[in-house]
């Protein structure tokens, strides 16, 4: 990011010197393209990902006018660590070009929108990324700065706005935005700290391979706080008991919120049933006396869907 501001300062200094020396006002220095601005600004991970994804030419295309939410190098490093890669470079090398293309398209709006335009345009912005043939959107908030919520239910903050280019504008963000439908269920959980205890439990039970498979699955994913509420119980479980608890949260098919069969028992991968009750919010009845609330729905992964719950579901018997 420091390189970005140094570059902008240098550009302003050169412009001032040309004016002072009687430079030709009718022939100003050309404004950089989005590709050049990203490279000059030090967004090396973004540039490498765009090159592999085949999108570098789009960012250099003078006939387009785009808005790019550009993750910093630190943001790419964070995502790489969450997904188990040694570095951002290793992640860019390992991920398929199509996956990188989808991730980057999720950061791009099809028109130039400065910060003022974003604020005037409202909380929902359509991206270039399409999921199942449909346009995807980002949810923006303008309280205390500009923040953006992605499909993984995580939030990025705009750290530098209105870096103008000849074919658009860049807004730097402190997190890589995760689109729907590209990462598998385990990866979608890995990128959201809300599920850090769930991910650790899945690894301990050696279920990460299964839940990364073809599926499709529906996972009722307990939050970190849900696990913390029964930490003493969970910590005392054997590996088999932990496996039973986790597979009690999984259905062997994809059930989106619009298709939940309220009031009808649904069979989990464990073989025991749950009942999902209509309401605001909906709840799940397990073997205990306390229902779990479904606090977020339809986190779309490549192999299924996650619905977030505020309680660990307990089978009977464990």
C-alpha positions as CSV (number, residue, x, y, z in Angstrom):
1,X,0.0,0.0,0.0
2,X,2.9,2.3,0.8
3,X,4.1,1.9,-2.8
4,X,0.7,3.0,-4.0
5,X,0.8,6.3,-2.2
6,X,4.4,6.9,-3.2
7,X,3.4,6.4,-6.8
8,X,0.5,8.8,-6.5
9,X,2.8,11.4,-4.8
10,X,5.4,10.9,-7.5
11,X,2.8,11.4,-10.2
12,X,1.6,14.6,-8.6
13,X,5.2,15.9,-8.3
14,X,6.0,15.3,-11.9
15,X,2.8,17.1,-12.9
16,X,3.8,20.2,-10.8
17,X,7.3,20.3,-12.2
18,X,6.0,20.2,-15.8
19,X,3.7,23.1,-15.1
20,X,6.4,25.1,-13.4
21,X,8.8,24.6,-16.3
22,X,6.3,25.7,-18.9
23,X,5.2,22.2,-19.9
24,X,2.5,21.9,-22.6
25,X,-0.9,22.0,-20.8
26,X,-2.5,20.6,-23.9
27,X,-0.4,17.4,-23.7
28,X,-0.7,16.0,-20.1
29,X,0.8,12.7,-19.1
30,X,-1.5,9.8,-19.9
31,X,-3.4,8.3,-17.0
32,X,-2.5,4.7,-16.3
33,X,-4.8,1.8,-17.1
34,X,-6.2,-0.3,-14.3
35,X,-3.5,-2.9,-15.0
36,X,-0.8,-0.3,-14.8
37,X,-2.3,1.3,-11.7
38,X,-2.4,-2.1,-9.9
39,X,1.2,-2.9,-10.9
40,X,2.5,0.6,-10.0
41,X,0.5,0.5,-6.7
42,X,2.2,-2.7,-5.5
43,X,-0.8,-5.1,-5.9
44,X,1.6,-7.8,-7.0
45,X,-0.6,-10.8,-5.8
46,X,-3.6,-9.3,-7.6
47,X,-1.6,-8.8,-10.7
48,X,-0.2,-12.3,-10.6
49,X,-3.7,-13.8,-10.1
50,X,-5.1,-11.7,-13.0
51,X,-2.3,-12.8,-15.3
52,X,-2.9,-16.5,-14.6
53,X,-6.7,-16.1,-14.8
54,X,-6.4,-14.4,-18.2
55,X,-7.8,-11.1,-17.0
56,X,-4.8,-8.9,-17.3
57,X,-5.8,-7.8,-20.8
58,X,-9.3,-6.8,-19.5
59,X,-7.7,-4.5,-16.9
60,X,-5.5,-3.0,-19.6
61,X,-8.4,-2.6,-22.1
62,X,-9.0,1.1,-22.9
63,X,-12.5,0.4,-24.2
64,X,-13.9,-0.6,-20.8
65,X,-14.8,1.4,-17.7
66,X,-14.7,-0.7,-14.5
67,X,-14.6,-0.6,-10.8
68,X,-12.0,-2.9,-9.1
69,X,-12.0,-3.7,-5.4
70,X,-8.3,-4.5,-5.2
71,X,-7.2,-6.8,-2.3
72,X,-3.8,-5.9,-0.9
73,X,-0.9,-8.4,-0.8
74,X,-1.6,-8.9,2.9
75,X,-5.2,-9.8,2.1
76,X,-4.1,-12.5,-0.4
77,X,-1.6,-13.8,2.2
78,X,-4.4,-14.1,4.8
79,X,-6.6,-16.0,2.4
80,X,-3.7,-18.3,1.5
81,X,-3.0,-19.1,5.2
82,X,-6.7,-19.8,5.8
83,X,-6.8,-22.3,2.9
84,X,-3.6,-24.0,4.0
85,X,-1.2,-22.6,1.4
86,X,2.4,-21.5,2.3
87,X,2.0,-18.1,0.6
88,X,-0.1,-16.1,-1.7
89,X,2.2,-17.1,-4.6
90,X,1.7,-20.8,-3.7
91,X,-2.1,-20.2,-3.7
92,X,-2.1,-18.5,-7.0
93,X,0.0,-21.3,-8.5
94,X,-2.2,-24.0,-7.1
95,X,-5.7,-22.7,-7.8
96,X,-7.1,-23.4,-11.2
97,X,-7.3,-20.4,-13.6
98,X,-11.0,-20.6,-13.7
99,X,-11.3,-20.3,-9.9
100,X,-9.0,-17.3,-9.8
101,X,-11.0,-15.8,-12.7
102,X,-14.2,-16.2,-10.7
103,X,-12.7,-14.7,-7.5
104,X,-11.4,-11.7,-9.4
105,X,-14.6,-11.1,-11.4
106,X,-16.4,-11.0,-8.0
107,X,-14.2,-7.9,-7.2
108,X,-15.2,-6.0,-10.4
109,X,-18.2,-3.9,-11.1
110,X,-19.1,-3.3,-14.8
111,X,-19.1,0.5,-14.6
112,X,-16.7,3.1,-13.1
113,X,-18.0,4.0,-9.6
114,X,-16.0,6.4,-7.4
115,X,-16.6,6.3,-3.7
116,X,-19.4,9.0,-4.0
117,X,-21.1,7.0,-6.7
118,X,-21.0,3.9,-4.6
119,X,-22.6,5.7,-1.7
120,X,-25.3,7.2,-4.0
121,X,-25.9,3.8,-5.6
122,X,-27.1,2.0,-2.5
123,X,-26.1,-1.1,-0.5
124,X,-26.1,-3.7,-3.3
125,X,-23.7,-3.7,-6.3
126,X,-23.7,-6.2,-9.1
127,X,-20.4,-7.9,-10.0
128,X,-19.1,-9.4,-13.2
129,X,-19.1,-12.9,-11.6
130,X,-22.0,-15.1,-12.4
131,X,-23.1,-18.1,-10.3
132,X,-25.3,-20.7,-12.1
133,X,-25.7,-18.2,-14.8
134,X,-27.0,-15.4,-12.5
135,X,-25.3,-12.2,-11.6
136,X,-23.9,-11.9,-8.1
137,X,-23.9,-8.9,-5.8
138,X,-21.9,-7.4,-3.0
139,X,-23.5,-5.9,0.1
140,X,-21.9,-2.5,1.0
141,X,-22.2,-0.5,4.2
142,X,-21.2,3.1,4.6
143,X,-21.2,3.4,8.4
144,X,-17.7,4.3,9.7
145,X,-16.2,3.9,6.2
146,X,-17.0,1.6,3.4
147,X,-17.3,-2.1,4.2
148,X,-18.3,-5.0,1.9
149,X,-19.8,-8.3,2.9
150,X,-19.1,-11.3,0.6
151,X,-20.7,-14.7,0.1
152,X,-18.7,-16.3,2.9
153,X,-20.4,-13.8,5.4
154,X,-17.1,-12.0,6.0
155,X,-16.4,-8.3,5.7
156,X,-13.7,-6.3,3.8
157,X,-12.9,-2.7,4.5
158,X,-12.0,-0.2,1.8
159,X,-8.6,1.2,2.9
160,X,-7.9,3.5,0.0
161,X,-10.6,4.9,-2.4
162,X,-10.7,6.6,-5.8
163,X,-7.4,5.5,-7.4
164,X,-8.4,6.7,-10.9
165,X,-7.3,5.0,-14.1
166,X,-8.0,5.7,-17.7
167,X,-10.4,2.8,-17.9
168,X,-11.9,2.8,-14.4
169,X,-11.2,3.2,-10.7
170,X,-9.5,1.1,-8.0
171,X,-10.6,0.9,-4.3
172,X,-8.1,-1.0,-2.2
173,X,-9.6,-3.5,0.3
174,X,-8.1,-5.4,3.2
175,X,-9.6,-8.8,2.4
176,X,-10.1,-11.0,-0.6
177,X,-13.8,-11.2,-1.3
178,X,-15.1,-14.8,-1.5
179,X,-17.8,-15.5,-4.1
180,X,-20.5,-18.2,-4.0
181,X,-20.0,-21.6,-5.6
182,X,-16.3,-21.7,-6.1
183,X,-14.8,-23.0,-2.8
184,X,-16.0,-26.2,-1.3
185,X,-17.8,-26.4,2.1
186,X,-14.6,-26.9,4.1
187,X,-12.9,-24.0,2.4
188,X,-15.9,-21.7,2.9
189,X,-15.7,-22.5,6.6
190,X,-12.0,-22.0,6.7
191,X,-12.2,-18.4,5.3
192,X,-14.7,-17.4,8.1
193,X,-13.3,-17.1,11.6
194,X,-16.8,-17.7,13.0
195,X,-16.3,-21.4,12.1
196,X,-12.7,-21.8,13.4
197,X,-13.8,-24.3,16.1
198,X,-16.0,-26.2,13.7
199,X,-13.1,-26.5,11.2
200,X,-10.8,-27.8,14.0
201,X,-13.4,-30.4,15.0
202,X,-13.8,-31.5,11.4
203,X,-10.1,-32.0,11.1
204,X,-9.9,-33.8,14.4
205,X,-12.6,-36.2,13.2
206,X,-10.9,-36.6,9.9
207,X,-14.0,-35.5,8.0
208,X,-12.4,-32.8,5.9
209,X,-11.8,-35.1,2.9
210,X,-15.5,-36.2,2.9
211,X,-16.9,-32.7,3.2
212,X,-14.5,-31.5,0.5
213,X,-15.8,-34.2,-1.9
214,X,-18.4,-34.0,-4.6
215,X,-21.5,-34.0,-2.4
216,X,-23.8,-32.3,-2.5
217,X,-24.2,-31.6,1.2
218,X,-26.2,-29.4,3.5
219,X,-24.3,-28.4,6.6
220,X,-25.8,-26.8,9.7
221,X,-22.7,-25.0,10.9
222,X,-22.4,-24.1,14.5
223,X,-20.5,-20.9,15.3
224,X,-17.5,-20.5,17.5
225,X,-19.7,-19.3,20.3
226,X,-22.0,-22.3,19.9
227,X,-19.0,-24.6,20.5
228,X,-17.8,-22.5,23.4
229,X,-21.1,-22.8,25.2
230,X,-20.5,-26.6,25.5
231,X,-16.7,-26.7,25.4
232,X,-16.4,-29.0,28.4
233,X,-18.8,-31.5,26.7
234,X,-17.1,-31.3,23.3
235,X,-13.6,-31.6,24.8
236,X,-14.5,-34.8,26.5
237,X,-15.8,-36.6,23.4
238,X,-14.0,-39.5,21.8
239,X,-13.2,-39.2,18.1
240,X,-16.2,-41.5,17.3
241,X,-18.5,-39.4,19.4
242,X,-17.2,-36.2,17.8
243,X,-17.8,-37.8,14.4
244,X,-21.3,-38.6,15.4
245,X,-22.0,-35.0,16.5
246,X,-20.6,-33.5,13.3
247,X,-22.4,-35.9,10.9
248,X,-25.6,-35.1,12.8
249,X,-25.2,-31.6,11.3
250,X,-25.0,-32.8,7.7
251,X,-27.6,-33.8,5.2
252,X,-26.6,-35.9,2.1
253,X,-28.2,-33.5,-0.3
254,X,-28.3,-29.8,-1.0
255,X,-31.3,-28.2,0.7
256,X,-31.6,-24.4,0.2
257,X,-33.6,-22.3,2.6
258,X,-36.4,-22.0,0.1
259,X,-36.8,-25.8,0.0
260,X,-36.6,-26.6,3.7
261,X,-39.4,-29.1,4.6
262,X,-40.5,-27.4,7.8
263,X,-42.1,-29.7,10.3
264,X,-41.0,-32.9,8.5
265,X,-38.2,-35.0,10.0
266,X,-35.1,-35.0,7.8
267,X,-32.4,-37.7,8.0
268,X,-28.8,-36.7,8.6
269,X,-25.7,-38.4,7.5
270,X,-25.5,-39.9,11.0
271,X,-28.8,-41.7,10.3
272,X,-30.7,-39.8,13.0
273,X,-33.4,-37.2,12.2
274,X,-33.8,-33.5,12.8
275,X,-36.9,-31.4,12.6
276,X,-36.7,-27.8,11.2
277,X,-39.4,-25.5,12.5
278,X,-40.7,-22.4,10.6
279,X,-40.3,-19.1,12.3
280,X,-38.3,-15.9,12.5
281,X,-35.7,-17.2,12.7
282,X,-36.3,-20.9,11.9
283,X,-35.2,-23.3,14.6
284,X,-34.0,-26.9,14.7
285,X,-35.2,-29.5,17.2
286,X,-32.5,-32.0,18.2
287,X,-32.4,-34.5,21.1
288,X,-32.0,-31.8,23.7
289,X,-34.6,-29.5,25.1
290,X,-33.1,-26.3,23.6
291,X,-33.6,-25.7,19.9
292,X,-30.9,-24.2,17.7
293,X,-31.7,-21.0,15.8
294,X,-30.7,-20.7,12.1
295,X,-29.1,-17.3,12.1
296,X,-27.9,-17.2,8.4
297,X,-28.8,-19.3,5.4
298,X,-27.6,-20.2,1.9
299,X,-23.8,-19.9,2.1
300,X,-23.3,-21.5,-1.3
301,X,-20.3,-23.7,-1.8
302,X,-19.2,-25.7,-4.9
303,X,-20.4,-28.9,-3.3
304,X,-23.5,-27.8,-1.3
305,X,-24.7,-25.2,1.1
306,X,-24.1,-24.0,4.6
307,X,-26.8,-22.7,7.0
308,X,-25.4,-21.1,10.2
309,X,-26.8,-22.2,13.6
310,X,-26.2,-20.8,17.1
311,X,-26.1,-24.1,18.9
312,X,-24.3,-27.4,18.5
313,X,-26.8,-30.1,17.6
314,X,-26.7,-33.1,19.9
315,X,-27.7,-36.6,18.7
316,X,-29.1,-39.3,21.0
317,X,-27.2,-41.4,21.8
318,X,-23.7,-39.9,21.1
